Amino acid sequence: MPETGIDVRETHIGAVFLVGDRAYKLKKPVDLRFLDFTDRATRERVCHREVELNRRLSPDVYLGVADLHGPDHRVCEHLVVMRRMPEDRRLSTLVRAGAPLEHTVRVLARTVARFHAAAERGPRISEQGSREAIRRRWEDSFAQVRPFHGVVLHQETAGEIERLTREFLDGRDALFERRLSEGRVVDGHGDLLADDIFCLDDGPRVLDCLEFDDRLRWVDGLDDVAFLAMDLERLGAAGLAAQLLDDYAEFSGDPAPPALRHHYTAYRAFVRVKVACLRFAQGDDSAAGLARAYAGIALSHLRLGRPRMILVGGLPASGKSTLAGAVADRLGAAVLRSDRIRKELAGITPEDSAAAGYREGLYGPETTRLTYDEMLHRAGELLALGETVVLDASWSEAHHRLAAAKAAERAGSPLAQLRCWAPETVTAHRLATRTGSLSDATPEILQHMATDVHPWPEAHTVLTAGTTEDSLAQALAYLD
């Protein structure tokens, strides 16, 4: 049975009239800088464009465009005519009701990935996914939100969002270039929100793509789906948001680093900050709280999305390699081990012994310098691609740590320093009993190093005499 009565839903750019089994969508004659609907011919064109674009995902919902005639029988307005969707199947409604949606989210991820696979691509589209294009989008939003600093948004929050955004973009040119070369930028949806998705028995209907500016719809596929992930998080379904991104990565074959997921999620949250501020300016006082909530999501993800350089050091058998691996596993980071790189540079396999006296052979000063230089070079490349890196080495000399700090600064990445420590009885036992280690350290080497290590006041000391889980908990507490 069709629903009876008339219901009106209003946004900052339009209104939807729900009548029976139909929905009629009107464009408001507004100029919001990022769109200008003040001309009727523009509104007509945009209505037809909306139908054309949305039929890509929901062809049975978008029925056409109706001309509205005035008393003089002249056309005075245009309406997008749609099949009315059942309110109780709206994704946002189901999320708020706590419905089991794991299967639904997986179907949605597959739907969006399939849509992106078939979407239009090309040089003009790819250009909008470049680092500079993304920077312009951010800066445009910053400029529009800035008048609301101190009125809607806290100055400190807004300032940190701007600072962290620029820090990420400044150091990540290689990441965005790789995304372009892999064809990740598509003519997407541009406005994926849980309010506009309906979960029907025969599959989801995804509505209301961004139609008024093609450039805002030409985005990285991850950027596109991150909008919905952000919206699910806002609705209190952070688990579903993470699942959506994981499932999308699986179906699209997208190996994007976690930092890029966080960055795009933050960007989409800030888009909604801008929209909420505009609604506030139009007289909706309740939009102020919404803007602050979205700003909190944006800031959280910008903090989480900072590719970090993490030094994990200590004397031989202090547990640094075990901790480095555990930290990397937990953070989804890459691990670079000095023991492995040292032997690679020498042309031998990591498992081969290169045992020598203290500061002799492969462990002499020149080989050690080359090893650290190569490790930091590789770390810089990974940071530029958005990867957090964990560097497993003794870090016993201050000038190596200074070089690491400079490399992290060049990459626009924060540096964290962890020093592993265990009692001498523990390290001696480990040296005497361990097997399969890449290290060639002996008890004698350990004694020499213990008396020759440079002070490391910048490091956070992790006690590694207990279990790996205990050491990891200490490290993560410091890193967080």
C-alpha positions as a printed NumPy array, in Angstrom:
array([[  0.   ,   0.   ,   0.   ],
       [  1.388,   3.465,  -0.855],
       [  1.903,   5.825,   2.055],
       [ -0.764,   8.527,   2.388],
       [ -0.504,  12.237,   3.106],
       [  2.243,  14.704,   2.188],
       [  5.555,  14.929,   3.98 ],
       [  8.234,  17.542,   3.304],
       [ 11.966,  17.063,   3.972],
       [ 14.188,  20.11 ,   3.668],
       [ 17.965,  20.523,   3.32 ],
       [ 20.205,  23.546,   2.787],
       [ 19.966,  23.146,  -1.014],
       [ 16.553,  21.591,  -1.657],
       [ 13.287,  20.101,  -0.494],
       [ 11.682,  16.69 ,  -1.07 ],
       [  7.906,  16.297,  -1.157],
       [  6.733,  12.773,  -0.352],
       [  3.316,  12.115,  -1.899],
       [  1.872,   8.615,  -2.112],
       [  4.37 ,   6.295,  -3.811],
       [  6.344,   9.189,  -5.317],
       [  8.992,  11.635,  -4.119],
       [  9.401,  15.025,  -5.821],
       [ 12.687,  16.828,  -5.321],
       [ 12.982,  20.615,  -5.652],
       [ 16.216,  22.618,  -5.952],
       [ 16.285,  25.806,  -3.876],
       [ 17.292,  29.03 ,  -5.7  ],
       [ 20.345,  29.554,  -3.452],
       [ 23.957,  30.599,  -3.978],
       [ 26.285,  28.899,  -1.472],
       [ 29.536,  29.679,  -3.303],
       [ 30.222,  26.01 ,  -3.998],
       [ 26.918,  25.867,  -5.917],
       [ 24.675,  28.488,  -7.512],
       [ 21.049,  27.497,  -8.188],
       [ 19.679,  31.02 ,  -8.524],
       [ 18.97 ,  30.595, -12.252],
       [ 15.982,  28.419, -13.223],
       [ 17.737,  27.082, -16.32 ],
       [ 20.568,  25.89 , -14.093],
       [ 18.118,  24.138, -11.798],
       [ 16.507,  22.431, -14.791],
       [ 19.868,  21.251, -16.104],
       [ 20.912,  19.981, -12.689],
       [ 17.645,  18.073, -12.276],
       [ 18.189,  16.198, -15.542],
       [ 21.818,  15.609, -14.603],
       [ 20.761,  14.19 , -11.241],
       [ 18.474,  11.652, -12.901],
       [ 21.141,  10.653, -15.415],
       [ 23.856,  10.16 , -12.804],
       [ 21.765,   8.405, -10.179],
       [ 20.435,   5.892, -12.665],
       [ 23.948,   4.431, -12.65 ],
       [ 23.272,   2.92 ,  -9.216],
       [ 19.462,   2.999,  -8.886],
       [ 17.855,   3.026, -12.347],
       [ 14.441,   1.915, -11.075],
       [ 14.189,   4.763,  -8.558],
       [ 14.835,   7.831, -10.722],
       [ 11.809,   8.164, -13.009],
       [ 12.486,  11.508, -14.706],
       [ 12.02 ,  15.285, -14.442],
       [  8.632,  17.005, -14.202],
       [  8.01 ,  20.615, -15.219],
       [  5.966,  22.638, -12.763],
       [  3.617,  25.206, -14.38 ],
       [  2.374,  28.382, -12.771],
       [ -1.104,  29.977, -13.017],
       [ -0.081,  31.476, -16.355],
       [  0.703,  27.964, -17.647],
       [  4.373,  28.821, -18.016],
       [  7.074,  26.549, -16.623],
       [  8.244,  28.008, -13.326],
       [ 10.133,  25.142, -11.713],
       [ 11.402,  21.583, -12.205],
       [ 11.145,  18.534,  -9.986],
       [ 13.094,  15.286,  -9.962],
       [ 10.502,  12.515,  -9.835],
       [ 11.46 ,   9.418,  -7.881],
       [  9.952,   6.203,  -6.678],
       [  9.368,   6.58 ,  -2.942],
       [ 11.509,   4.401,  -0.745],
       [ 10.218,   2.769,   2.483],
       [ 11.359,   4.793,   5.484],
       [ 11.892,   1.74 ,   7.666],
       [ 14.508,   0.424,   5.22 ],
       [ 16.665,   3.535,   5.337],
       [ 20.194,   2.536,   6.362],
       [ 20.477,   5.257,   8.995],
       [ 17.188,   4.09 ,  10.545],
       [ 18.398,   0.506,  10.684],
       [ 21.708,   1.547,  12.252],
       [ 19.97 ,   3.567,  14.954],
       [ 17.672,   0.62 ,  15.668],
       [ 20.66 ,  -1.663,  16.195],
       [ 19.661,  -4.031,  13.385],
       [ 22.204,  -6.733,  12.421],
       [ 23.82 ,  -5.157,   9.369],
       [ 27.092,  -7.002,   8.805],
       [ 25.772,  -8.769,   5.698],
       [ 24.137,  -5.57 ,   4.449],
       [ 27.394,  -3.644,   4.788],
       [ 29.274,  -6.34 ,   2.903],
       [ 26.728,  -6.174,   0.07 ],
       [ 27.063,  -2.398,   0.028],
       [ 30.856,  -2.616,  -0.14 ],
       [ 30.594,  -4.994,  -3.093],
       [ 28.029,  -2.723,  -4.771],
       [ 30.234,   0.355,  -4.435],
       [ 33.363,  -1.523,  -5.533],
       [ 31.549,  -2.84 ,  -8.615],
       [ 30.256,   0.656,  -9.36 ],
       [ 33.768,   2.096,  -9.126],
       [ 35.199,  -0.658, -11.328],
       [ 32.816,   0.328, -14.132],
       [ 32.967,   4.094, -13.519],
       [ 34.358,   6.529, -16.027],
       [ 38.067,   7.364, -15.784],
       [ 40.39 ,   9.628, -17.687],
       [ 42.996,  12.391, -17.393],
       [ 40.497,  15.13 , -16.494],
       [ 38.945,  12.915, -13.819],
       [ 42.302,  11.762, -12.446],
       [ 43.466,  15.347, -12.081],
       [ 40.86 ,  15.87 ,  -9.354],
       [ 42.478,  13.138,  -7.263],
       [ 45.911,  14.74 ,  -7.263],
       [ 47.425,  15.986,  -4.048],
       [ 47.045,  19.608,  -5.118],
       [ 43.38 ,  19.137,  -6.062],
       [ 42.686,  17.57 ,  -2.673],
       [ 44.571,  20.385,  -1.001],
       [ 42.36 ,  22.913,  -2.822],
       [ 39.227,  21.102,  -1.655],
       [ 40.429,  21.199,   1.932],
       [ 41.475,  24.856,   1.711],
       [ 38.139,  25.855,   0.164],
       [ 36.34 ,  24.179,   3.046],
       [ 38.668,  25.811,   5.586],
       [ 37.89 ,  29.228,   4.091],
       [ 34.134,  28.633,   4.268],
       [ 34.26 ,  27.375,   7.856],
       [ 36.683,  30.009,   9.167],
       [ 33.955,  32.645,   9.825],
       [ 32.442,  30.166,  12.284],
       [ 35.607,  29.782,  14.388],
       [ 34.842,  30.783,  17.946],
       [ 31.126,  30.816,  17.141],
       [ 30.423,  27.202,  16.171],
       [ 33.867,  25.548,  16.308],
       [ 36.511,  25.892,  18.984],
       [ 39.532,  27.785,  17.667],
       [ 41.94 ,  25.131,  18.941],
       [ 40.075,  22.289,  17.234],
       [ 39.825,  24.111,  13.927],
       [ 43.479,  25.112,  14.052],
       [ 44.683,  21.567,  14.725],
       [ 42.545,  20.202,  11.891],
       [ 44.134,  22.659,   9.475],
       [ 47.658,  21.962,  10.737],
       [ 47.408,  18.165,  10.601],
       [ 45.793,  18.249,   7.159],
       [ 48.609,  20.313,   5.688],
       [ 51.225,  18.17 ,   7.416],
       [ 49.816,  15.019,   5.835],
       [ 49.508,  16.485,   2.355],
       [ 52.963,  18.096,   2.403],
       [ 54.71 ,  14.769,   2.892],
       [ 52.589,  12.473,   0.752],
       [ 53.077,  13.44 ,  -2.911],
       [ 54.335,   9.925,  -3.775],
       [ 51.198,   8.372,  -2.285],
       [ 48.829,  10.453,  -4.397],
       [ 50.923,   9.936,  -7.517],
       [ 50.671,   6.197,  -6.978],
       [ 46.887,   6.439,  -6.593],
       [ 46.679,   8.271,  -9.926],
       [ 48.914,   5.768, -11.708],
       [ 46.808,   2.878, -10.395],
       [ 43.613,   4.402, -11.821],
       [ 41.992,   4.833,  -8.414],
       [ 40.292,   8.146,  -9.268],
       [ 36.821,   7.651, -10.754],
       [ 33.574,   9.435, -11.563],
       [ 32.04 ,   8.312,  -8.308],
       [ 29.018,   9.118,  -6.175],
       [ 30.458,  12.004,  -4.167],
       [ 27.902,  12.084,  -1.352],
       [ 27.428,   8.595,   0.116],
       [ 25.332,   8.983,   3.265],
       [ 23.355,   6.465,   5.295],
       [ 20.234,   8.647,   5.008],
       [ 20.248,   8.132,   1.231],
       [ 20.714,   4.349,   1.134],
       [ 17.756,   1.974,   1.354],
       [ 18.272,  -1.703,   2.126],
       [ 15.636,  -3.57 ,   0.152],
       [ 15.169,  -7.315,  -0.067],
       [ 16.534,  -7.41 ,  -3.614],
       [ 19.559,  -5.266,  -2.823],
       [ 20.488,  -1.722,  -1.771],
       [ 19.327,   1.431,  -3.514],
       [ 21.961,   4.145,  -3.323],
       [ 20.476,   7.575,  -4.029],
       [ 21.333,  11.242,  -4.273],
       [ 24.807,  11.423,  -5.788],
       [ 26.509,  14.791,  -6.105],
       [ 25.299,  16.269,  -9.387],
       [ 25.963,  20.015,  -9.335],
       [ 29.772,  19.939,  -9.829],
       [ 31.465,  17.073, -11.659],
       [ 34.834,  17.913, -10.107],
       [ 33.518,  17.175,  -6.616],
       [ 32.336,  13.752,  -7.81 ],
       [ 35.643,  12.882,  -9.489],
       [ 37.361,  11.339,  -6.499],
       [ 39.516,   8.487,  -5.37 ],
       [ 37.291,   5.45 ,  -4.839],
       [ 38.504,   5.244,  -1.246],
       [ 37.565,   8.887,  -0.746],
       [ 34.082,   8.059,  -2.045],
       [ 33.402,   5.091,   0.229],
       [ 35.047,   6.826,   3.207],
       [ 32.095,   9.242,   3.23 ],
       [ 29.745,   6.402,   4.143],
       [ 32.235,   4.981,   6.642],
       [ 32.388,   8.383,   8.324],
       [ 28.604,   8.58 ,   8.425],
       [ 28.307,   5.135,   9.988],
       [ 30.806,   6.182,  12.638],
       [ 28.763,   9.334,  13.334],
       [ 25.731,   7.117,  13.871],
       [ 27.619,   5.157,  16.512],
       [ 28.498,   2.17 ,  14.316],
       [ 32.298,   2.41 ,  14.22 ],
       [ 32.546,  -1.371,  13.803],
       [ 30.39 ,  -1.284,  10.676],
       [ 32.448,   1.643,   9.367],
       [ 35.673,  -0.34 ,   9.724],
       [ 34.05 ,  -3.395,   8.152],
       [ 32.867,  -1.323,   5.192],
       [ 36.396,  -0.125,   4.466],
       [ 37.867,  -3.607,   4.929],
       [ 35.257,  -5.186,   2.653],
       [ 35.688,  -2.45 ,   0.057],
       [ 39.459,  -3.041,   0.061],
       [ 38.809,  -6.742,  -0.525],
       [ 36.322,  -6.28 ,  -3.377],
       [ 38.24 ,  -3.46 ,  -5.06 ],
       [ 41.708,  -4.921,  -4.566],
       [ 42.803,  -1.626,  -3.027],
       [ 45.928,  -1.877,  -0.809],
       [ 45.659,   1.694,   0.497],
       [ 47.557,   2.334,   3.746],
       [ 45.513,   2.95 ,   6.895],
       [ 46.687,   6.566,   6.918],
       [ 44.868,   7.289,   3.666],
       [ 41.663,   5.734,   5.002],
       [ 41.892,   8.041,   7.993],
       [ 42.664,  11.078,   5.861],
       [ 39.697,  10.616,   3.559],
       [ 37.392,   9.852,   6.494],
       [ 38.549,  13.09 ,   8.104],
       [ 37.99 ,  15.003,   4.873],
       [ 34.44 ,  13.713,   4.556],
       [ 33.709,  14.62 ,   8.167],
       [ 34.949,  18.137,   7.525],
       [ 32.706,  18.436,   4.478],
       [ 29.82 ,  17.83 ,   6.855],
       [ 31.266,  20.427,   9.248],
       [ 30.968,  22.914,   6.395],
       [ 27.396,  21.86 ,   5.607],
       [ 26.393,  22.124,   9.27 ],
       [ 27.915,  25.6  ,   9.496],
       [ 25.924,  26.685,   6.447],
       [ 22.744,  25.342,   8.042],
       [ 23.615,  27.267,  11.209],
       [ 23.992,  30.421,   9.131],
       [ 20.542,  29.763,   7.645],
       [ 19.036,  29.825,  11.138],
       [ 19.292,  26.205,  12.314],
       [ 20.823,  26.604,  15.784],
       [ 20.927,  22.829,  16.322],
       [ 23.47 ,  22.533,  13.487],
       [ 26.182,  23.978,  15.744],
       [ 26.341,  20.826,  17.852],
       [ 26.387,  18.703,  14.735],
       [ 29.274,  20.729,  13.314],
       [ 31.283,  20.175,  16.487],
       [ 30.558,  16.446,  16.432],
       [ 31.768,  16.176,  12.854],
       [ 34.843,  18.237,  13.714],
       [ 35.629,  15.752,  16.476],
       [ 35.495,  12.88 ,  13.997],
       [ 37.719,  14.764,  11.562],
       [ 40.309,  15.575,  14.212],
       [ 40.329,  12.024,  15.567],
       [ 41.062,  10.55 ,  12.15 ],
       [ 43.677,  13.146,  11.279],
       [ 45.511,  12.23 ,  14.468],
       [ 45.208,   8.501,  13.753],
       [ 46.226,   9.023,  10.133],
       [ 49.656,  10.532,  10.777],
       [ 52.266,   8.179,   9.245],
       [ 54.796,   7.81 ,  12.032],
       [ 58.418,   6.832,  12.297],
       [ 58.848,   4.647,  15.367],
       [ 62.343,   3.787,  16.571],
       [ 62.578,   0.61 ,  18.628],
       [ 66.052,   0.219,  20.085],
       [ 68.047,  -1.301,  22.888],
       [ 70.926,  -3.623,  23.592],
       [ 71.139,  -7.122,  22.085],
       [ 68.55 ,  -9.54 ,  23.543],
       [ 66.578,  -6.641,  25.052],
       [ 63.493,  -7.79 ,  23.144],
       [ 63.508,  -4.963,  20.609],
       [ 62.856,  -7.135,  17.544],
       [ 59.958,  -8.902,  19.255],
       [ 58.454,  -5.588,  20.334],
       [ 59.028,  -3.991,  16.927],
       [ 57.137,  -6.813,  15.248],
       [ 54.279,  -6.648,  17.743],
       [ 53.925,  -2.869,  17.383],
       [ 53.956,  -3.138,  13.596],
       [ 51.313,  -5.869,  13.621],
       [ 49.039,  -3.827,  15.867],
       [ 49.443,  -0.599,  13.859],
       [ 49.519,  -2.134,  10.382],
       [ 53.013,  -0.704,   9.95 ],
       [ 56.077,  -1.779,   7.992],
       [ 59.157,  -3.05 ,   9.841],
       [ 62.722,  -2.291,   8.776],
       [ 65.42 ,  -4.28 ,  10.601],
       [ 69.03 ,  -3.147,  10.642],
       [ 70.252,  -6.774,  10.956],
       [ 68.511,  -7.7  ,   7.702],
       [ 69.522,  -4.555,   5.801],
       [ 73.153,  -4.87 ,   6.92 ],
       [ 73.412,  -8.348,   5.408],
       [ 71.482,  -7.407,   2.27 ],
       [ 74.015,  -4.654,   1.601],
       [ 76.812,  -7.193,   2.061],
       [ 75.214,  -9.585,  -0.415],
       [ 74.554, -12.383,   2.07 ],
       [ 71.269, -13.869,   3.236],
       [ 69.879, -12.589,   6.55 ],
       [ 70.256, -16.029,   8.106],
       [ 73.982, -16.26 ,   7.309],
       [ 76.346, -15.55 ,  10.179],
       [ 78.544, -12.462,   9.965],
       [ 79.892, -12.763,  13.485],
       [ 82.872, -10.541,  14.219],
       [ 84.471,  -8.675,  17.086],
       [ 82.985,  -5.499,  18.474],
       [ 82.917,  -2.804,  15.742],
       [ 84.666,  -5.173,  13.319],
       [ 83.718,  -6.798,   9.98 ],
       [ 80.118,  -6.044,   8.947],
       [ 79.697,  -4.245,  12.27 ],
       [ 82.474,  -1.725,  11.628],
       [ 81.662,   2.018,  11.665],
       [ 81.458,   2.476,   7.87 ],
       [ 79.165,  -0.506,   7.277],
       [ 77.036,   0.567,  10.206],
       [ 76.74 ,   4.074,   8.744],
       [ 75.669,   2.666,   5.364],
       [ 73.15 ,   0.391,   7.092],
       [ 71.468,   3.245,   8.961],
       [ 71.528,   5.482,   5.882],
       [ 69.785,   2.806,   3.82 ],
       [ 67.265,   2.086,   6.548],
       [ 66.325,   5.765,   6.792],
       [ 66.154,   6.076,   2.999],
       [ 63.681,   3.2  ,   2.827],
       [ 61.759,   4.637,   5.756],
       [ 61.427,   7.97 ,   3.951],
       [ 60.015,   6.261,   0.875],
       [ 57.47 ,   4.361,   2.946],
       [ 56.429,   7.464,   4.892],
       [ 55.876,   9.315,   1.604],
       [ 53.507,   6.501,   0.605],
       [ 51.515,   6.935,   3.818],
       [ 52.982,   3.966,   5.674],
       [ 53.943,   4.042,   9.329],
       [ 57.394,   2.496,   9.759],
       [ 58.966,   0.737,  12.728],
       [ 62.779,   0.815,  12.671],
       [ 64.37 ,  -2.051,  14.597],
       [ 67.994,  -1.322,  15.458],
       [ 70.135,  -0.721,  18.518],
       [ 70.01 ,   3.081,  18.054],
       [ 72.913,   3.209,  20.472],
       [ 74.574,   6.224,  18.831],
       [ 73.064,   9.687,  19.122],
       [ 73.996,  10.821,  15.591],
       [ 71.95 ,   7.974,  14.082],
       [ 68.948,   9.071,  16.124],
       [ 69.464,  12.677,  15.005],
       [ 69.506,  11.506,  11.379],
       [ 66.215,   9.677,  11.999],
       [ 64.655,  12.802,  13.465],
       [ 65.643,  14.796,  10.384],
       [ 64.252,  12.104,   8.06 ],
       [ 60.937,  12.12 ,   9.915],
       [ 60.803,  15.923,   9.72 ],
       [ 61.425,  15.859,   5.953],
       [ 58.515,  13.425,   5.586],
       [ 56.192,  15.561,   7.712],
       [ 55.835,  12.664,  10.15 ],
       [ 56.019,  12.521,  13.947],
       [ 58.857,  10.558,  15.513],
       [ 58.369,   8.177,  18.456],
       [ 61.297,   6.542,  20.24 ],
       [ 61.117,   3.354,  22.319],
       [ 64.047,   1.916,  24.262],
       [ 63.732,  -1.708,  25.31 ],
       [ 65.266,  -2.725,  28.615],
       [ 65.508,  -5.972,  30.545],
       [ 67.689,  -7.019,  33.5  ],
       [ 71.116,  -8.421,  32.662],
       [ 70.121, -11.893,  33.869],
       [ 67.243, -11.925,  31.359],
       [ 69.322, -10.718,  28.384],
       [ 72.116, -13.157,  29.196],
       [ 69.653, -16.054,  29.272],
       [ 68.107, -14.954,  25.986],
       [ 71.497, -14.764,  24.281],
       [ 72.436, -18.206,  25.522],
       [ 69.203, -19.895,  24.448],
       [ 67.826, -18.112,  21.372],
       [ 67.767, -19.727,  17.947],
       [ 66.898, -18.46 ,  14.477],
       [ 67.885, -14.877,  15.235],
       [ 69.244, -12.607,  12.512],
       [ 71.518, -10.956,  15.053],
       [ 75.148, -12.031,  15.449],
       [ 75.507, -10.517,  18.921],
       [ 77.331, -12.501,  21.593],
       [ 77.627, -11.998,  25.377],
       [ 80.949, -10.268,  24.754],
       [ 79.4  ,  -7.891,  22.21 ],
       [ 76.605,  -7.143,  24.675],
       [ 79.126,  -6.196,  27.376],
       [ 80.974,  -3.838,  25.037],
       [ 77.784,  -2.191,  23.827],
       [ 76.446,  -1.731,  27.351],
       [ 79.463,   0.44 ,  28.232],
       [ 79.487,   2.315,  24.905],
       [ 75.836,   3.293,  24.404],
       [ 75.026,   7.006,  24.153],
       [ 72.416,   8.454,  26.518],
       [ 68.924,   8.413,  25.008],
       [ 66.78 ,  10.835,  27.039],
       [ 64.2  ,  11.266,  24.239],
       [ 63.178,   7.61 ,  24.375],
       [ 60.382,   6.042,  26.388],
       [ 61.728,   2.979,  28.202],
       [ 59.743,  -0.237,  27.803],
       [ 60.388,  -2.986,  30.314],
       [ 60.648,  -6.201,  28.293],
       [ 61.331,  -8.773,  30.981],
       [ 57.728, -10.   ,  30.949],
       [ 55.465, -11.205,  28.18 ],
       [ 55.256,  -9.684,  24.714],
       [ 51.703,  -8.577,  25.517],
       [ 52.971,  -6.648,  28.565],
       [ 55.674,  -4.904,  26.533],
       [ 53.234,  -4.107,  23.741],
       [ 50.746,  -2.604,  26.186],
       [ 53.457,  -0.287,  27.545],
       [ 54.517,   0.754,  24.051],
       [ 50.991,   1.396,  22.804],
       [ 50.104,   3.408,  25.898],
       [ 53.042,   5.684,  25.131],
       [ 52.348,   5.85 ,  21.393],
       [ 48.68 ,   6.678,  21.965]])
